[in-house]
C-alpha cells in the first residue's frame, strides 16, 4: 500500500486483497477495525467499520464480490455487506447451524451462480441465494483435508455454480444453486502425480482451473476441475502460495 488516508492500522497482515468493479478491497488484522479501499491499487483509504453490529478485533479472512458493486466480508460467524463498492458496511447475517448454534469461524466466501457460499474452518459449508442473503441452507460437511479445508480463501475458487476446495493432498467439488449444495466429490486424492501441499486454486470461469503447490508445483484442469494435469514443477525450488486469474466478475 503506497498511500493511506483516513487513519487505520497498516502494521498487520492483509489476509485478503480482491478487485471487482474497478475497486480494490483489503481485509485482515482488525486493529481499528480495519478495511481498506482503493480505486487504483496504489492509493488506499481506511474504511471505519467499527460501528457495524458485532464487529470486534478478530481477524477477517474471508472476502467476496459480485463484481457489480456488492461486497461481503466475514468475521467469526457474521457476514457483513457493502452495496456501494466498499464505502460503507453493515451486518447482513449471523450464520448458525442446524442446531441453532455458532458453526465456527467463516474462513471462505465465494460468489457464483447468483449464490453466496460460506465455508467454515473445519469443513462445514452453507449457501444462500442472492435475492435473499438472510435465508441460508443448513450445513453440508465435507472432508477437512487434513485441517486445510476452508482454512483460507485462496484454497477455494468458484465459477459457473461450481466450488472447488483444495488443501493438503485432497480436492472437493461442490455444485451450488441458491440453498442447494450438491457434493460432486468429497476429499478425493487431487492427482496421482507427486506434488507439494496444495496451497491455492483459481479459475477463468470458462472451465479452466489452476492449482499451485508448495515446492513450486502447478497443475491445470480443462474439464471443469474433474482432472488436473501437471504443468510446471519445482519452479525455482520455491513454494507457490497463490494464483489468480485476470478475468472480470462474476464468474
BARO-707193 format. One record per residue: z, x, y of N, C-alpha, C in turn; chain; residue number from 0. Coordinates in Angstrom, 3 decimals. Layout:
// BARO-707193
REC       nc3       nc1       nc2      cac3      cac1      cac2       cc3       cc1       cc2  ch    i
REC         Z         X         Y         Z         X         Y         Z         X         Y   A  NUM
...
END
This chain:
// BARO-707193
REC       nc3       nc1       nc2      cac3      cac1      cac2       cc3       cc1       cc2  ch    i
REC     0.000     0.839    -1.181     0.000     0.000     0.000     0.000     0.882     1.240   A    0
REC    -0.938     0.671     2.111    -1.149     1.561     3.236    -0.308     1.191     4.445   A    1
REC    -0.328    -0.080     4.832     0.422    -0.528     5.993     1.119    -1.828     5.656   A    2
REC     2.294    -2.041     6.235     3.099    -3.202     5.904     3.605    -3.851     7.177   A    3
REC     3.501    -5.173     7.235     4.088    -5.920     8.346     5.018    -6.978     7.783   A    4
REC     5.984    -7.379     8.574     6.862    -8.477     8.175     8.064    -8.071     7.367   A    5
REC     8.376    -6.779     7.255     9.548    -6.334     6.518     9.336    -6.344     5.020   A    6
REC    10.426    -6.289     4.267    10.342    -6.308     2.809    10.620    -4.946     2.222   A    7
REC    10.701    -4.920     0.904    11.095    -3.732     0.183     9.902    -3.136    -0.547   A    8
REC     9.500    -1.937    -0.166     8.379    -1.274    -0.815     8.825    -0.193    -1.793   A    9
REC    10.131    -0.025    -1.959    10.600     1.071    -2.791    10.518     0.750    -4.274   A   10
REC    10.493    -0.528    -4.645    10.481    -0.909    -6.050     9.084    -1.039    -6.611   A   11
REC     9.015    -1.113    -7.915     7.736    -1.212    -8.617     7.089    -2.564    -8.398   A   12
REC     5.766    -2.541    -8.213     4.966    -3.771    -8.225     4.466    -3.965    -9.640   A   13
REC     4.939    -5.003   -10.318     4.582    -5.228   -11.713     3.242    -5.924   -11.866   A   14
REC     2.810    -6.654   -10.837     1.521    -7.325   -10.887     0.829    -7.245    -9.532   A   15
REC    -0.451    -6.903    -9.552    -1.301    -6.970    -8.373    -2.592    -7.653    -8.803   A   16
REC    -2.933    -8.767    -8.164    -4.139    -9.503    -8.538    -4.914    -9.919    -7.297   A   17
REC    -6.209   -10.160    -7.526    -7.121   -10.573    -6.460    -7.749   -11.900    -6.814   A   18
REC    -7.860   -12.788    -5.826    -8.544   -14.055    -6.006    -8.813   -14.707    -4.669   A   19
REC    -9.989   -15.285    -4.502   -10.368   -15.990    -3.275   -10.225   -15.073    -2.057   A   20
REC   -10.606   -13.803    -2.233   -10.585   -12.798    -1.164    -9.180   -12.468    -0.660   A   21
REC    -8.172   -12.646    -1.515    -6.792   -12.319    -1.169    -6.171   -11.518    -2.313   A   22
REC    -5.378   -10.508    -1.964    -4.585    -9.748    -2.925    -3.131   -10.205    -2.827   A   23
REC    -2.491   -10.374    -3.993    -1.063   -10.688    -4.057    -0.396    -9.662    -4.970   A   24
REC     0.781    -9.185    -4.565     1.538    -8.232    -5.378     2.968    -8.727    -5.526   A   25
REC     3.504    -8.634    -6.753     4.884    -9.040    -7.028     5.530    -7.985    -7.912   A   26
REC     6.832    -8.047    -8.002     7.555    -7.092    -8.844     9.028    -7.130    -8.546   A   27
REC     9.596    -5.965    -8.212    11.010    -5.892    -7.891    11.305    -6.769    -6.688   A   28
REC    12.337    -7.583    -6.815    12.673    -8.518    -5.747    13.874    -7.990    -4.982   A   29
REC    13.635    -7.291    -3.914    14.711    -6.765    -3.095    14.979    -7.627    -1.895   A   30
REC    14.006    -8.516    -1.562    14.068    -9.292    -0.341    14.504   -10.727    -0.447   A   31
REC    13.970   -11.532    -1.425    12.976   -11.178    -2.446    11.594   -10.912    -1.840   A   32
REC    10.750   -10.238    -2.584     9.536    -9.681    -2.021     8.269   -10.150    -2.735   A   33
REC     7.373   -10.742    -1.966     5.991   -10.974    -2.373     5.136   -10.368    -1.269   A   34
REC     4.060    -9.699    -1.639     3.211    -9.055    -0.651     1.794    -9.615    -0.728   A   35
REC     1.153    -9.689     0.426    -0.165   -10.323     0.538    -1.075    -9.445     1.390   A   36
REC    -2.359    -9.364     0.984    -3.333    -8.583     1.733    -4.681    -9.262     1.666   A   37
REC    -5.423    -9.186     2.765    -6.788    -9.707     2.797    -7.824    -8.616     2.580   A   38
REC    -7.381    -7.346     2.509    -8.349    -6.261     2.324    -7.909    -5.208     1.308   A   39
REC    -6.720    -5.375     0.725    -6.233    -4.421    -0.259    -5.634    -3.164     0.345   A   40
REC    -5.675    -3.048     1.660    -5.148    -1.859     2.339    -3.963    -2.197     3.223   A   41
REC    -4.088    -3.253     4.010    -3.038    -3.667     4.937    -2.302    -4.864     4.338   A   42
REC    -0.987    -4.737     4.206    -0.202    -5.729     3.483     0.855    -6.351     4.393   A   43
REC     1.157    -7.618     4.151     2.238    -8.303     4.845     3.256    -8.793     3.829   A   44
REC     4.501    -8.806     4.251     5.590    -9.297     3.413     5.705   -10.804     3.571   A   45
REC     5.692   -11.527     2.453     5.876   -12.978     2.467     7.306   -13.265     2.027   A   46
REC     8.104   -13.816     2.908     9.504   -14.095     2.600     9.595   -15.366     1.762   A   47
REC    10.036   -15.236     0.511    10.183   -16.394    -0.369    11.650   -16.694    -0.640   A   48
REC    12.547   -16.090     0.145    13.984   -16.225    -0.114    14.462   -17.667     0.025   A   49
REC    13.728   -18.495     0.757    14.131   -19.880     0.931    13.680   -20.816    -0.166   A   50
REC    12.851   -20.325    -1.084    12.367   -21.176    -2.181    13.507   -21.469    -3.149   A   51
REC    13.568   -22.675    -3.657    14.673   -23.111    -4.514    14.817   -22.215    -5.736   A   52
REC    16.044   -21.735    -5.970    16.350   -20.972    -7.177    16.035   -19.498    -7.128   A   53
REC    15.351   -19.043    -6.096    14.960   -17.625    -6.028    16.199   -16.729    -6.012   A   54
REC    16.118   -15.634    -6.804    17.177   -14.633    -6.784    16.530   -13.248    -6.799   A   55
REC    17.279   -12.221    -7.122    16.754   -10.858    -7.066    16.211   -10.343    -8.393   A   56
REC    16.075   -11.210    -9.402    15.488   -10.783   -10.667    14.005   -10.455   -10.489   A   57
REC    13.486    -9.549   -11.323    12.094    -9.113   -11.210    11.130   -10.263   -11.461   A   58
REC     9.964   -10.151   -10.848     8.856   -11.073   -11.102     7.780   -10.302   -11.853   A   59
REC     7.453   -10.751   -13.061     6.466   -10.077   -13.898     5.136   -10.828   -13.976   A   60
REC     5.167   -12.149   -13.783     4.002   -12.987   -14.076     3.376   -13.521   -12.801   A   61
REC     2.044   -13.451   -12.745     1.285   -13.879   -11.570    -0.066   -14.398   -12.025   A   62
REC    -0.544   -15.476   -11.410    -1.857   -16.017   -11.768    -2.459   -16.737   -10.572   A   63
REC    -3.791   -16.885   -10.603    -4.526   -17.591    -9.554    -5.607   -18.451   -10.188   A   64
REC    -5.942   -19.561    -9.533    -7.081   -20.356   -10.000    -8.381   -19.914    -9.336   A   65
REC    -8.294   -18.906    -8.451    -9.491   -18.360    -7.819    -9.981   -19.119    -6.619   A   66
REC    -9.337   -20.240    -6.281    -9.788   -21.051    -5.150    -8.671   -21.341    -4.163   A   67
REC    -7.618   -20.522    -4.182    -6.569   -20.646    -3.183    -5.195   -20.997    -3.690   A   68
REC    -5.090   -21.401    -4.953    -3.778   -21.719    -5.523    -3.300   -20.552    -6.381   A   69
REC    -2.040   -20.170    -6.180    -1.417   -19.060    -6.906    -0.098   -19.521    -7.516   A   70
REC     0.296   -18.799    -8.583     1.590   -19.044    -9.203     2.261   -17.719    -9.533   A   71
REC     3.574   -17.654    -9.375     4.338   -16.573    -9.986     5.549   -17.179   -10.681   A   72
REC     6.107   -16.442   -11.623     7.258   -16.926   -12.378     8.414   -15.948   -12.235   A   73
REC     9.596   -16.514   -12.063    10.827   -15.726   -12.075    11.793   -16.395   -13.043   A   74
REC    12.213   -15.629   -14.080    13.015   -16.190   -15.156    12.268   -17.385   -15.748   A   75
REC    12.838   -18.593   -15.781    12.112   -19.735   -16.357    11.557   -20.679   -15.294   A   76
REC    11.447   -20.174   -14.055    10.961   -21.002   -12.947     9.561   -20.564   -12.523   A   77
REC     8.710   -21.561   -12.217     7.348   -21.297   -11.774     7.216   -21.732   -10.317   A   78
REC     6.733   -20.819    -9.485     6.549   -21.074    -8.054     5.050   -21.150    -7.747   A   79
REC     4.703   -21.967    -6.764     3.295   -22.208    -6.448     3.021   -22.033    -4.964   A   80
REC     1.837   -21.483    -4.675     1.293   -21.446    -3.314    -0.067   -22.108    -3.333   A   81
REC    -0.310   -23.002    -2.394    -1.624   -23.660    -2.294    -2.383   -23.188    -1.061   A   82
REC    -1.869   -22.133    -0.398    -2.536   -21.601     0.797    -2.743   -20.093     0.674   A   83
REC    -3.224   -19.680    -0.513    -3.554   -18.278    -0.760    -2.383   -17.338    -0.547   A   84
REC    -1.199   -17.771    -0.986    -0.047   -16.888    -0.991     0.705   -16.780     0.307   A   85
REC     0.358   -17.583     1.310     1.046   -17.501     2.602     2.440   -18.105     2.555   A   86
REC     2.650   -19.115     1.707     3.969   -19.713     1.534     4.093   -20.199     0.090   A   87
REC     5.337   -20.291    -0.380     5.602   -20.588    -1.784     6.739   -21.598    -1.909   A   88
REC     6.682   -22.400    -2.999     7.774   -23.330    -3.286     7.912   -23.476    -4.799   A   89
REC     9.092   -23.930    -5.223     9.337   -24.136    -6.646     8.474   -25.281    -7.151   A   90
REC     7.704   -25.011    -8.206     6.851   -26.030    -8.824     7.534   -26.680   -10.005   A   91
REC     8.110   -25.851   -10.909     8.626   -26.387   -12.164     9.623   -25.417   -12.781   A   92
REC    10.663   -25.960   -13.390    11.598   -25.175   -14.185    11.323   -25.467   -15.652   A   93
REC    10.923   -24.444   -16.394    10.454   -24.624   -17.764    11.633   -24.742   -18.727   A   94
REC    11.602   -25.782   -19.557    12.611   -25.999   -20.594    11.920   -26.190   -21.935   A   95
REC    12.625   -25.858   -23.015    12.040   -26.025   -24.341    12.330   -27.427   -24.871   A   96
REC    11.982   -27.652   -26.150    12.123   -28.985   -26.735    13.574   -29.411   -26.898   A   97
REC    14.506   -28.449   -26.790    15.937   -28.768   -26.827    16.512   -28.946   -25.431   A   98
REC    15.627   -28.990   -24.447    16.017   -29.111   -23.046    16.853   -27.919   -22.585   A   99
REC    16.543   -26.759   -23.155    17.261   -25.529   -22.833    16.308   -24.506   -22.230   A  100
REC    16.869   -23.523   -21.559    16.098   -22.417   -20.997    15.462   -21.632   -22.143   A  101
REC    14.124   -21.522   -22.199    13.485   -20.824   -23.325    13.516   -19.308   -23.190   A  102
REC    13.864   -18.800   -22.016    13.822   -17.367   -21.762    12.936   -17.063   -20.571   A  103
REC    12.760   -15.790   -20.313    12.010   -15.368   -19.129    10.505   -15.475   -19.331   A  104
REC     9.822   -16.100   -18.371     8.366   -16.163   -18.376     7.834   -14.798   -17.955   A  105
REC     7.065   -14.156   -18.820     6.503   -12.851   -18.510     4.983   -12.901   -18.322   A  106
REC     4.363   -14.032   -18.668     2.907   -14.155   -18.604     2.531   -15.497   -18.003   A  107
REC     1.602   -15.487   -17.042     0.941   -16.693   -16.564    -0.562   -16.449   -16.624   A  108
REC    -1.312   -17.450   -17.060    -2.773   -17.344   -17.096    -3.360   -18.719   -16.828   A  109
REC    -4.530   -18.726   -16.175    -5.178   -19.982   -15.830    -6.590   -19.987   -16.384   A  110
REC    -6.904   -21.008   -17.185    -8.250   -21.184   -17.718    -8.407   -22.627   -18.187   A  111
REC    -9.644   -23.123   -18.182    -9.930   -24.469   -18.672    -9.078   -25.517   -17.955   A  112
REC    -8.888   -25.338   -16.633    -8.065   -26.247   -15.825    -6.676   -26.425   -16.424   A  113
REC    -6.163   -25.344   -17.003    -4.876   -25.357   -17.685    -4.093   -24.111   -17.291   A  114
REC    -2.807   -24.290   -16.984    -1.929   -23.160   -16.710    -1.132   -22.848   -17.970   A  115
REC    -1.132   -21.574   -18.331    -0.468   -21.085   -19.546     0.731   -20.240   -19.148   A  116
REC     1.855   -20.445   -19.825     3.053   -19.632   -19.604     3.509   -19.052   -20.929   A  117
REC     3.694   -17.729   -20.960     4.185   -17.047   -22.155     5.576   -16.501   -21.893   A  118
REC     6.513   -16.852   -22.771     7.902   -16.429   -22.630     8.144   -15.204   -23.500   A  119
REC     8.809   -14.215   -22.945     9.115   -12.994   -23.685     9.811   -13.341   -24.998   A  120
REC     9.194   -12.971   -26.116     9.711   -13.327   -27.429     8.744   -14.165   -28.241   A  121
REC     7.715   -14.763   -27.585     6.665   -15.420   -28.348     6.479   -16.902   -28.139   A  122
REC     7.283   -17.541   -27.282     7.082   -18.963   -27.025     6.028   -19.154   -25.937   A  123
REC     5.156   -20.145   -26.124     4.133   -20.415   -25.113     4.079   -21.907   -24.796   A  124
REC     3.706   -22.203   -23.548     3.689   -23.556   -23.011     2.428   -23.711   -22.160   A  125
REC     1.933   -24.938   -22.026     0.779   -25.201   -21.169     0.965   -26.512   -20.409   A  126
REC     0.205   -26.614   -19.312     0.165   -27.854   -18.533    -1.215   -27.990   -17.927   A  127
REC    -1.687   -29.220   -17.803    -2.983   -29.490   -17.175    -2.870   -29.324   -15.671   A  128
REC    -3.931   -28.831   -15.046    -3.911   -28.549   -13.610    -3.618   -29.787   -12.778   A  129
REC    -3.991   -30.973   -13.271    -3.781   -32.178   -12.470    -2.316   -32.598   -12.406   A  130
REC    -1.464   -32.049   -13.300    -0.027   -32.338   -13.232     0.744   -31.160   -13.810   A  131
REC     1.052   -30.207   -12.970     1.725   -28.990   -13.416     3.241   -29.153   -13.487   A  132
REC     3.712   -30.394   -13.446     5.122   -30.662   -13.720     5.310   -31.246   -15.112   A  133
REC     4.223   -31.472   -15.836     4.264   -32.076   -17.166     3.772   -31.046   -18.182   A  134
REC     4.703   -30.404   -18.895     4.385   -29.275   -19.765     4.505   -29.636   -21.234   A  135
REC     3.762   -28.924   -22.060     3.834   -29.079   -23.505     5.192   -28.614   -24.020   A  136
REC     5.514   -29.029   -25.236     6.626   -28.394   -25.932     6.176   -27.000   -26.370   A  137
REC     7.125   -26.185   -26.791     6.798   -24.796   -27.093     6.006   -24.648   -28.388   A  138
REC     5.092   -23.695   -28.378     4.444   -23.182   -29.582     4.870   -21.728   -29.710   A  139
REC     5.371   -21.341   -30.875     5.892   -19.991   -31.062     4.950   -19.192   -31.935   A  140
REC     4.589   -18.004   -31.470     3.730   -17.109   -32.240     4.465   -15.807   -32.505   A  141
REC     3.822   -14.943   -33.280     4.404   -13.646   -33.638     4.822   -12.881   -32.393   A  142
REC     5.942   -12.170   -32.500     6.447   -11.395   -31.359     5.761   -10.039   -31.226   A  143
REC     4.828    -9.720   -32.113     4.050    -8.481   -32.026     4.948    -7.248   -31.909   A  144
REC     6.012    -7.231   -32.706     6.908    -6.092   -32.665     7.637    -5.943   -31.355   A  145
REC     7.889    -7.070   -30.681     8.586    -7.060   -29.409     7.667    -6.990   -28.210   A  146
REC     6.351    -6.860   -28.412     5.420    -6.680   -27.300     4.746    -7.964   -26.857   A  147
REC     4.851    -9.028   -27.652     4.164   -10.267   -27.301     4.744   -10.860   -26.021   A  148
REC     3.875   -11.198   -25.084     4.254   -11.793   -23.804     5.288   -10.931   -23.068   A  149
REC     5.158    -9.629   -23.223     6.062    -8.743   -22.505     5.569    -8.467   -21.093   A  150
REC     4.231    -8.343   -20.958     3.616    -8.065   -19.668     2.324    -8.854   -19.538   A  151
REC     1.993    -9.257   -18.298     0.746    -9.983   -18.045    -0.488    -9.219   -18.521   A  152
REC    -0.445    -7.882   -18.429    -1.624    -7.096   -18.785    -1.977    -7.202   -20.257   A  153
REC    -1.061    -7.667   -21.081    -1.317    -7.771   -22.520    -1.876    -9.122   -22.928   A  154
REC    -2.214    -9.944   -21.935    -2.805   -11.256   -22.194    -3.998   -11.448   -21.265   A  155
REC    -5.096   -11.984   -21.795    -6.250   -12.354   -20.981    -6.687   -13.755   -21.384   A  156
REC    -7.368   -14.448   -20.459    -7.765   -15.831   -20.723    -9.109   -16.121   -20.102   A  157
REC    -9.940   -16.878   -20.826   -11.231   -17.328   -20.304   -11.776   -18.412   -21.217   A  158
REC   -12.456   -19.387   -20.633   -13.109   -20.421   -21.420   -12.166   -21.203   -22.305   A  159
REC   -10.891   -21.328   -21.886    -9.912   -22.040   -22.693    -9.300   -21.214   -23.795   A  160
REC    -9.656   -19.944   -23.880    -9.103   -19.058   -24.915    -8.129   -18.070   -24.292   A  161
REC    -6.985   -17.911   -24.933    -5.973   -16.944   -24.532    -5.793   -15.962   -25.682   A  162
REC    -5.902   -14.667   -25.385    -5.694   -13.641   -26.399    -4.560   -12.738   -25.946   A  163
REC    -3.579   -12.538   -26.834    -2.444   -11.660   -26.581    -2.508   -10.485   -27.544   A  164
REC    -2.252    -9.289   -27.020    -2.221    -8.093   -27.855    -0.917    -7.343   -27.604   A  165
REC    -0.496    -6.590   -28.598     0.704    -5.774   -28.456     1.052    -5.130   -29.772   A  166
REC     1.607    -3.913   -29.721     1.848    -3.184   -30.950     0.525    -2.892   -31.622   A  167
REC     0.328    -3.427   -32.814    -0.959    -3.308   -33.509    -1.528    -4.675   -33.854   A  168
REC    -1.036    -5.735   -33.174    -1.377    -7.103   -33.546    -2.094    -7.837   -32.418   A  169
REC    -2.758    -8.920   -32.830    -3.506    -9.774   -31.900    -3.261   -11.228   -32.266   A  170
REC    -3.098   -12.087   -31.264    -3.018   -13.527   -31.479    -4.016   -14.221   -30.564   A  171
REC    -4.669   -15.268   -31.081    -5.649   -16.032   -30.320    -5.199   -17.488   -30.247   A  172
REC    -5.194   -18.037   -29.032    -4.858   -19.431   -28.811    -5.974   -20.091   -28.013   A  173
REC    -6.294   -21.323   -28.332    -7.187   -22.128   -27.512    -6.340   -23.200   -26.836   A  174
REC    -6.516   -23.360   -25.524    -5.660   -24.270   -24.767    -6.502   -25.280   -23.992   A  175
REC    -5.972   -26.486   -23.902    -6.632   -27.576   -23.173    -5.557   -28.550   -22.730   A  176
REC    -5.175   -28.475   -21.451    -4.077   -29.312   -20.989    -2.799   -28.962   -21.732   A  177
REC    -2.153   -29.956   -22.335    -0.914   -29.719   -23.070    -1.136   -29.403   -24.541   A  178
REC    -2.395   -29.204   -24.930    -2.708   -28.907   -26.330    -2.914   -27.409   -26.523   A  179
REC    -2.180   -26.827   -27.471    -2.303   -25.424   -27.842    -2.724   -25.355   -29.298   A  180
REC    -3.862   -24.712   -29.555    -4.339   -24.535   -30.923    -4.240   -23.058   -31.277   A  181
REC    -3.462   -22.737   -32.311    -3.309   -21.353   -32.742    -4.475   -21.001   -33.658   A  182
REC    -5.363   -20.129   -33.183    -6.530   -19.705   -33.960    -6.143   -18.586   -34.921   A  183
REC    -5.378   -17.623   -34.443    -4.835   -16.564   -35.302    -3.500   -16.140   -34.731   A  184
REC    -2.585   -15.768   -35.618    -1.209   -15.524   -35.206    -0.729   -14.178   -35.727   A  185
REC    -0.688   -13.182   -34.854    -0.144   -11.880   -35.211    -0.908   -11.170   -36.305   A  186
REC    -2.245   -11.202   -36.242    -3.060   -10.533   -37.256    -3.311    -9.081   -36.840   A  187
REC    -3.622    -8.252   -37.806    -3.968    -6.867   -37.500    -5.147    -6.843   -36.541   A  188
REC    -5.019    -6.042   -35.503    -6.054    -6.009   -34.474    -7.361    -5.430   -35.000   A  189
REC    -7.290    -4.321   -35.705    -8.505    -3.650   -36.169    -8.168    -2.772   -37.367   A  190
REC    -9.118    -2.658   -38.269    -8.936    -1.746   -39.410    -9.096    -0.299   -38.988   A  191
REC    -9.615    -0.080   -37.782    -9.798     1.267   -37.251    -8.488     1.784   -36.663   A  192
REC    -8.175     3.029   -36.915    -6.960     3.630   -36.374    -6.992     3.604   -34.844   A  193
REC    -5.855     3.292   -34.244    -5.793     3.229   -32.787    -4.346     3.379   -32.350   A  194
REC    -4.174     3.625   -31.064    -2.841     3.682   -30.496    -2.275     2.299   -30.269   A  195
REC    -1.085     2.246   -29.715    -0.435     0.980   -29.401    -1.267     0.202   -28.385   A  196
REC    -1.526    -1.081   -28.668    -2.324    -1.914   -27.776    -1.562    -2.135   -26.472   A  197
REC    -2.212    -1.812   -25.347    -1.493    -1.840   -24.078    -2.025    -2.864   -23.091   A  198
REC    -3.312    -3.241   -23.176    -3.861    -4.180   -22.188    -5.159    -4.792   -22.709   A  199
REC    -5.487    -5.980   -22.153    -6.707    -6.684   -22.528    -7.283    -7.359   -21.294   A  200
REC    -8.603    -7.449   -21.225    -9.270    -8.192   -20.155   -10.554    -8.793   -20.707   A  201
REC   -11.167    -9.680   -19.931   -12.418   -10.314   -20.348   -13.287   -10.610   -19.138   A  202
REC   -14.603   -10.668   -19.361   -15.527   -11.003   -18.276   -15.809   -12.499   -18.203   A  203
REC   -15.202   -13.283   -19.103   -15.405   -14.727   -19.103   -16.679   -15.176   -19.751   A  204
REC   -17.450   -14.228   -20.297   -18.728   -14.559   -20.948   -18.744   -14.145   -22.405   A  205
REC   -17.573   -14.048   -23.009   -17.480   -13.732   -24.432   -17.186   -12.284   -24.750   A  206
REC   -17.184   -11.410   -23.732   -16.868   -10.000   -23.950   -15.421    -9.740   -23.554   A  207
REC   -14.695    -9.084   -24.451   -13.291    -8.745   -24.237   -13.117    -7.251   -24.440   A  208
REC   -12.227    -6.652   -23.662   -11.972    -5.216   -23.746   -10.475    -4.988   -23.929   A  209
REC   -10.132    -4.132   -24.866    -8.734    -3.773   -25.120    -8.588    -2.263   -25.010   A  210
REC    -7.538    -1.822   -24.331    -7.247    -0.381   -24.288    -5.889    -0.126   -24.928   A  211
REC    -5.660     1.127   -25.267    -4.500     1.503   -26.060    -3.884     2.798   -25.549   A  212
REC    -2.645     3.025   -25.961    -2.078     4.352   -25.807    -2.961     5.331   -26.586   A  213
REC    -2.897     6.585   -26.222    -3.710     7.680   -26.781    -5.175     7.564   -26.381   A  214
REC    -5.494     6.711   -25.377    -6.839     6.705   -24.820    -7.896     6.023   -25.647   A  215
REC    -7.515     5.044   -26.467    -8.489     4.316   -27.294    -8.939     3.041   -26.591   A  216
REC   -10.224     2.678   -26.786   -10.773     1.469   -26.180   -11.624     0.719   -27.203   A  217
REC   -11.518    -0.611   -27.185   -12.250    -1.464   -28.116   -12.917    -2.600   -27.343   A  218
REC   -14.062    -3.086   -27.874   -14.775    -4.201   -27.262   -15.064    -5.279   -28.297   A  219
REC   -15.047    -6.539   -27.844   -15.470    -7.677   -28.657   -16.558    -8.430   -27.919   A  220
REC   -17.605    -8.807   -28.622   -18.670    -9.623   -28.039   -18.773   -10.981   -28.729   A  221
REC   -17.758   -11.320   -29.558   -17.740   -12.627   -30.224   -16.476   -13.405   -29.854   A  222
REC   -16.122   -13.325   -28.557   -15.003   -14.073   -28.003   -13.668   -13.671   -28.616   A  223
REC   -13.528   -12.382   -28.905   -12.250   -11.835   -29.314   -11.934   -11.913   -30.787   A  224
REC   -12.878   -12.395   -31.602   -12.613   -12.512   -33.036   -12.612   -11.142   -33.689   A  225
REC   -13.611   -10.316   -33.363   -13.720    -8.978   -33.932   -13.868    -7.956   -32.807   A  226
REC   -13.223    -6.813   -32.971   -13.301    -5.726   -31.992   -13.852    -4.476   -32.649   A  227
REC   -14.710    -3.764   -31.912   -15.289    -2.512   -32.395   -14.842    -1.373   -31.493   A  228
REC   -14.586    -0.227   -32.107   -14.120     0.936   -31.356   -15.213     1.443   -30.430   A  229
REC   -14.813     1.822   -29.232   -15.701     2.454   -28.268   -15.184     3.867   -28.032   A  230
REC   -14.740     4.164   -26.816   -14.175     5.483   -26.538   -12.844     5.653   -27.263   A  231
REC   -12.621     6.848   -27.779   -11.376     7.127   -28.488   -10.747     8.409   -27.962   A  232
REC    -9.424     8.352   -27.777    -8.637     9.510   -27.377    -9.209    10.174   -26.128   A  233
REC    -9.553     9.348   -25.129   -10.147     9.883   -23.905    -9.143    10.752   -23.151   A  234
REC    -9.403    12.026   -23.112    -8.548    12.967   -22.408    -7.171    13.124   -23.000   A  235
REC    -6.950    12.532   -24.172    -5.637    12.603   -24.793    -4.557    11.901   -23.984   A  236
REC    -4.961    10.948   -23.109    -4.018    10.268   -22.233    -3.916     8.791   -22.591   A  237
REC    -2.750     8.207   -22.333    -2.569     6.780   -22.558    -3.392     5.971   -21.565   A  238
REC    -3.978     4.873   -22.040    -4.661     3.911   -21.172    -3.760     2.688   -21.063   A  239
REC    -3.306     2.384   -19.849    -2.279     1.372   -19.664    -2.814     0.043   -19.164   A  240
REC    -4.028     0.011   -18.610    -4.524    -1.244   -18.055    -6.039    -1.221   -18.009   A  241
REC    -6.642    -2.403   -17.995    -8.082    -2.555   -17.885    -8.347    -3.877   -17.179   A  242
REC    -9.347    -3.913   -16.291    -9.593    -5.128   -15.510   -11.088    -5.345   -15.333   A  243
REC   -11.529    -6.615   -15.297   -12.942    -6.925   -15.094   -13.273    -7.083   -13.613   A  244
REC   -14.517    -6.918   -13.267   -14.992    -7.154   -11.906   -15.739    -8.485   -11.889   A  245
REC   -14.967    -9.584   -11.929   -15.540   -10.928   -12.004   -14.760   -11.868   -11.099   A  246
REC   -15.372   -12.991   -10.771   -14.721   -13.992    -9.934   -13.981   -15.013   -10.806   A  247
REC   -12.832   -15.445   -10.318   -12.090   -16.517   -10.956   -12.623   -17.875   -10.469   A  248
REC   -12.392   -18.949   -11.232   -11.681   -18.999   -12.504   -12.588   -18.668   -13.685   A  249
REC   -11.986   -18.213   -14.771   -12.713   -17.888   -15.985   -12.482   -18.962   -17.036   A  250
END
